[in-house]
Amino acid sequence: MASTQALTQLRRGVLEHCVLALLRDEERYGYDLVTELSQTGLLASEGTIYPLLSRLRKEELVRTSWQESPSGPPRRYYALTDQGRAALAEFTRSWTDFRSSVDQILLRKDLR
């Protein structure tokens, strides 16, 4: 059970930056982000992403625009702002160091 809780906490901690990373190269709409995050196992509930996107917009890390959809009502698309790109770059640098530190400890334990 503790392993499941740990995984949930890890997901929660990185989800914001994974969303920013998915928006790095192109605008995307919410359901598209939900689908990709779900396929990778990073998103357990669709209800998680929309409040996160709203917060990212309020923090000016993403901007939104409405675009017509070929199959239904207009969709809200999300794109990175310059602040969002800077936040993603900083997280990427920090993540690399953090992951390396954790890997050193985990691999050391496995070798004993």
Secondary structure, DSSP 4 states (H G I P E B T S, - for coil): -HHHHHHHHHHHHHHHHHHHHHTSSS-EEHHHHHHHHHHTT--S-HHHHHHHHHHHHHTTSEEEEEEEETTEEEEEEEEE-HHHHHHHHHHHHHHHHHHHHHHHHHHHHHH-
